[in-house]
Amino acid sequence: MGTKITKKRARLLAQLEQIVGSNCYNGSIQNYGPGGSFEGAGRDFRYPLTVVDADGTKRKKRSPAIDETPEALSTGYYSFGANRLQIIHALNEVLEYLETNAELKL
C-alpha cells in the first residue's frame, strides 16, 4: 500500500470494512422460527474478515476490527475458496484515490 496506515486511518478502514462485510446476503438460506414455522427465505450475514498476526496466526473477525494494530489490519482479506479479496488494501486504495482526485482530507 502506498499510504502508511496510521492508527486513525486503520480505524477508518476497519469501519469501512465493517460496512462492506455486513452487506452479504444468501437467498438460499431457509429461516425457521419457533415450532418450525417457516419465516422466509434469505438472510443477511456478516462476511468474516481474516487478519494475520505478525507470527502468522490467522484470525477471523466478525466484529469491527478496530482493535487490530495497523500492521495486522493491513493483512485483512475475505477468503472465497482459493481466492482472496484484499479488502483492506482495496479500501485503502479507494481512500488514496479520493484524497488525490476528490480533495478528501484525512
N, C-alpha and C positions, 0 to 999 in steps of 0.2 A: 504494500500500500504506500502511496506517495506521502500522505499527510500523517505525521506522528499522531498516534491516538493518545490524547491526554485523558485524564480521569473524567473531565467534563464531557469530552467527545464520546468516550466509552459509554457514559451514562445515557447520552442521547441515542447512540447506536443501539444500546440494549432496549431502550424504549421503542424505537422504530422497529426493531426485530420482533418485539412482543406483538406489535400491531400486525405485522405480516404473518407471523406464526399463528396468530389467533384467528386467521381468516381461512382456515381449511374447512372443507365440507365433504362428506361422503354420503351420497344419496342412497347407497345400498345398505346402510346401517338401519336395522329394524328396531324401533323403540317400543318397548313393552313396559307398562306400568304395573302397579299392584294388582294382584289377581290375574296377571297375564293379559290384561286388556291392551290391545294394540293402540298406540298413541301416534302413529305416523312413521313414515319413512324419512331417513336422512338425519344427519346430525353434524353440527359444527364441532370442531375439536381444535386443540392447540397442538401444532406440529412441534415435536421436540427439537431443540437446538442442541447439537453436540459441540462441546468445547473440550480442548485438550490441554491438560496442565503441563507445566514445564518438565515434569518427569514422564510425560507420555500417557498419563491416565486419561481416558475418555469418560466424560460425564454427560448425561442427558439432562437438559434443563427444560422445565415446563412452565416455570415462573420467570418473570423478567430477570435477565442475567446481570442486573445492576450490581450484584455483589462480587462479580468477577473482576480480576485485575485486567487492565487494558491489554496486557500480553495474552492472557488466556482468552479473553473475549475475541481478540483478533483472529483466533483459530476457528471461531464459530461457523458451523455449517449444518445444512439439512442433508440427511442421508436418504437417497432414493435408490435402494438396491445397490448396484455397483457404482452409481453416480452420486455426486455431491453438488449441492448448490452452496457456494461460499457466500452465504447471506450477509455476514458482517462485512466482508470485503466489498460486496456489491453495494451495500448501503453506504459504505464509506466513499465509494466512487460516485454515488449519486450526490452525496454532500459536497464532494470536491467539485463536481460539475456545477452544482448550484452556486457554490462560492465563486467559481471562475466566471460563470456565464449569466448568473441571475442576481448578482450582488448580495448573496446571502452572507451575513456576518455572524460567525460563531465565536 
